[in-house]
Amino acid sequence: MTIPDWARFAPSLAHLVPTIEEFDPVLCGWGSGPQPQARDYDPSEAQHLAVCVDTPWGEVDQWVTITATGCHWFDEDGRWECSHGDLWAYLSQLPRRLYTFGKLAQ
């Protein structure tokens, strides 16, 4: 993942990208928006980054939306919110994914 890719759809959040990139070993996906080519494109939607967290507890992978004012995600109980700092703290304590300790055999 590179800053230009992220900044393309959420340039106002480009300053958060270097911090998020530090957590790449514990993420299983990322994206940004709103994206004009999407079927549900809404030009009034706030710019956002999104990361998919691969939890080690057998839970379903969780997508977290990061906006200028904080973070949120949804589960069966509803909408959850936290600050950027709280998300960084959570990501910091996750174990790295197995493939980050190896290399692909040729």
N, C-alpha and C positions, 0 to 999 in steps of 0.2 A: 504494500500500500504506500502511496506517496502523497505528499501534501497537495500537489496540483490535482490529483484525482479527487481528493476529498473536497478541496476548495472550489471545484467546478460548480457544484450545486449549493454549497453553503459557505461562500467566501467570508461571511461575517464571523464564522466559527473557526477559521483557519488557524487562529492562535491556539486552539485546543488540540489540534492534530498531533503536534510533537509529544504531548503528554499521553495521548491515547496510543500512539505508536509504541511507546515503552511497554504497553501491556499486550502487544501482539501475540506473545507466546500463550496467553490464556484466553484469547479471543478466537472464535470460529467463524466470524463473519463481520462485515462492516459495510456501511453505505452512507449516503447523504441525500438530502432532498430539500425541497420538493423537486422532482424531475419532470420537466416539460413533456417528455415522451410517455409518461405514465398515463394509463387509462383514467385514473382517479386524480389527475393533476389538479391542484387548486392553487392558483397563483397567490392567494392570500395566506396560504399556509406558511407558518414560520420556518425559516431555514433550520435544518437540524442535521445532526450526525446520528448514526445508529450503529451499535455494536452488538454482536451476538456473543453471549457468555456461555461457555461450556463448563457447567458445574460438575464437580467430582462426586456429587451425591446421588446420581441417577435421576436427577430432575430433567425435565424437558429444557433444551437450550432456550435461553431467555434473551429476547431482543430488548435493549434499553435505548430509548430515544434521548439524545443530548441536545438541549436547546441553549440559548444564551443565558437563560435564568436558572437552569437546573436540569434534572434528569427525571424520566418517568418510564414505567413499564406496566404491563397489564398481566394479571393472572386470573384464576377462577374467582378470586375474592374481589377483584376490581382494579382500580388504578393505584399504583404505588408511586411515591415521589421521593427524591433525595437530592442533595446538593452535589455539585461536581466533586468537591472534596470527599464526600461520603462514597461516591462511586469509585474514586481513585483508591480509597482505603480498602474497599471491598475487593477490587481487582488485585491489589497488592498482596492480599493474603491467599489468593487462589494458587494452587499448584500449577506448574507449567504442564502443557499437554505432552504426552510421551514422545511424539515425533520431534519435539524441540531438543531432545537429548541425543538424537541419532542423525544419520544421514542416509539418503536414498541409495540403495545398492545399484550398481551399474549392471 
